[in-house]
Amino acid sequence: MSGNSNRPGEPRSEDAAGAAPLAEHAAGLYRYVRFLVGDSPYVEDIVQETMVRALGSIDRYDPQRPLRAWLNGIALHVTHKYWRRVRRARNAERAEQAPGPAAGTARDPEQELLLRERADLLYRALDALPDTLREALVLHAGEQLPAEEVAQRLGTTTTNIYTRVSRARAQVRAFLEAERRRRGGGEGPP
């Protein structure tokens, strides 16, 4: 019998050989995913799924390219899946909740409702953006990261990041303007 018994729970020899270089990048991959999703309890799950996907497709890896960039690309795809799941959960939660004043606050109920509506509108505008535009906008404008760092993390150029952010802002403005018109064209933010 060969040294590879293929019993459940035992790694195949080719999996073990492919896992070694991947393991060297685990800490950096964790930091990258944590940067993308924040303090989410799903960071470890995303990293683990990234490693599983990478190991499953290691035969398609081009050794002429940096392994870290390849892993970051896979992590970005897994993170997109996470964002879609969070978006669906948030939309379902919003649909279940009736607007009302927060417990223990002294805010005016009308003001509280207006703030919730504006926040909801902004989330809807961000949700409507393509992933590439939303990532650039959130990292550069939201997280206040320099365009150079965002470009490096997303594997593109600084000019492309500025373009993505500009397009994202334009699409958010257009979304908000369309909502304003739909609601009756009142002055100021919807």
C-alpha positions in Angstrom: 0.0 0.0 0.0 1.3 3.5 -0.8 2.1 6.1 1.8 -1.1 7.9 0.8 -4.0 6.0 2.3 -6.6 8.6 1.4 -8.5 7.8 4.5 -11.0 10.5 5.6 -9.3 13.2 7.6 -5.9 12.5 6.2 -4.5 15.0 3.7 -3.3 13.6 0.3 0.4 14.1 -0.2 -0.2 16.6 -3.0 -2.5 18.6 -0.7 0.1 18.7 2.0 2.8 19.8 -0.4 0.5 22.6 -1.7 -0.5 23.7 1.8 3.0 24.5 3.0 3.5 27.6 0.9 -0.1 28.7 1.6 0.4 28.4 5.3 3.3 30.9 5.1 0.8 33.5 4.0 -1.9 32.8 6.6 -1.1 35.7 8.9 -0.9 38.3 6.1 -4.1 36.9 4.6 -5.9 37.2 8.0 -4.8 40.9 8.2 -6.0 41.5 4.7 -9.4 40.0 5.2 -9.8 41.7 8.6 -9.0 45.0 6.8 -11.7 44.3 4.2 -14.5 43.2 6.6 -13.5 44.9 9.9 -14.1 43.2 13.2 -16.5 40.8 11.8 -16.8 37.4 13.5 -16.5 35.9 10.1 -12.9 36.9 9.4 -11.6 33.4 10.3 -14.3 31.7 8.2 -13.4 33.9 5.2 -9.7 33.1 5.6 -10.4 29.4 6.0 -12.6 29.3 2.9 -9.9 31.2 1.0 -7.3 28.6 1.9 -9.6 25.7 1.0 -10.3 27.3 -2.4 -6.7 28.1 -3.0 -5.7 24.5 -2.1 -8.4 23.1 -4.4 -7.1 25.2 -7.3 -3.4 25.2 -6.6 -2.8 23.5 -9.9 -4.1 26.7 -11.6 -1.7 29.0 -9.8 0.9 30.6 -12.0 4.3 30.5 -10.1 5.4 33.5 -12.2 3.0 35.7 -10.1 3.3 36.4 -6.4 1.4 33.8 -4.3 0.2 36.5 -1.9 -1.5 38.5 -4.7 -3.2 35.3 -5.9 -4.4 34.5 -2.4 -5.6 38.1 -2.0 -7.6 37.8 -5.2 -9.3 34.6 -3.9 -9.9 36.3 -0.5 -11.5 39.2 -2.3 -14.0 36.9 -4.1 -14.8 35.1 -0.9 -15.3 38.5 0.8 -17.7 39.6 -2.0 -19.8 36.5 -1.1 -19.7 37.6 2.6 -20.8 41.1 1.7 -23.7 39.8 -0.4 -24.8 37.6 2.6 -24.5 40.5 5.0 -26.5 42.7 2.6 -29.3 40.1 2.3 -29.4 39.7 6.1 -29.5 43.5 6.6 -32.3 43.9 4.1 -34.3 41.2 5.7 -33.8 42.7 9.1 -34.9 46.1 7.9 -38.0 44.6 6.4 -38.9 43.0 9.7 -38.2 46.1 11.9 -40.8 48.9 12.2 -39.3 52.3 12.6 -39.6 53.7 16.1 -37.5 55.6 18.7 -34.5 53.9 20.2 -35.0 52.8 23.8 -33.6 55.1 26.4 -33.0 58.0 24.1 -34.2 61.6 24.5 -34.2 62.3 20.8 -37.3 63.7 19.0 -39.1 60.7 17.4 -39.4 62.5 14.1 -35.7 63.3 14.1 -34.9 59.7 14.9 -37.1 58.5 12.1 -35.4 60.9 9.7 -32.0 59.7 10.7 -33.0 56.1 10.2 -34.5 56.8 6.8 -31.3 58.6 5.7 -29.1 55.8 6.9 -31.3 53.3 5.2 -31.2 55.3 2.0 -27.4 55.5 2.1 -27.1 51.7 2.7 -29.4 51.1 -0.3 -27.3 53.4 -2.4 -24.1 51.6 -1.4 -25.8 48.2 -2.0 -26.7 49.3 -5.5 -23.0 49.9 -6.4 -21.0 47.2 -8.2 -18.6 45.5 -5.8 -15.5 47.1 -7.4 -16.9 50.6 -7.0 -18.2 50.0 -3.5 -14.8 48.5 -2.3 -12.9 51.5 -3.6 -15.4 54.0 -2.1 -15.5 52.3 1.3 -11.8 51.8 1.6 -10.7 55.3 0.3 -13.6 57.6 1.3 -15.0 55.6 4.2 -11.9 54.2 5.8 -9.8 57.2 4.7 -7.0 55.0 3.3 -4.7 56.6 0.7 -5.5 55.7 -2.9 -2.1 54.1 -3.2 -2.8 51.6 -0.4 -6.3 50.9 -1.7 -4.8 50.3 -5.2 -2.2 47.9 -3.8 -4.8 46.0 -1.8 -7.2 45.7 -4.7 -4.5 44.9 -7.2 -5.0 47.9 -9.5 -3.5 51.3 -10.2 -4.0 54.5 -8.1 -5.5 56.2 -11.2 -8.1 53.4 -11.4 -9.0 53.8 -7.7 -9.6 57.5 -8.3 -11.8 56.6 -11.2 -13.7 54.0 -9.3 -14.3 56.4 -6.4 -15.4 59.1 -8.7 -17.9 56.8 -10.5 -19.1 55.4 -7.2 -19.8 58.9 -5.8 -21.6 59.8 -9.1 -23.8 56.7 -8.9 -24.6 57.4 -5.2 -25.5 61.0 -6.1 -27.7 59.8 -9.0 -29.4 57.2 -6.7 -30.1 59.8 -4.0 -31.4 62.3 -6.6 -33.7 59.6 -8.1 -35.0 58.9 -4.6 -35.6 62.6 -4.0 -37.6 62.9 -7.3 -39.5 59.7 -6.5 -40.5 61.1 -3.1 -41.8 64.3 -4.5 -38.7 66.5 -5.2 -38.4 68.2 -1.8 -35.4 70.4 -1.1 -32.4 69.1 0.7 -31.4 65.5 1.3 -34.2 62.9 1.2 
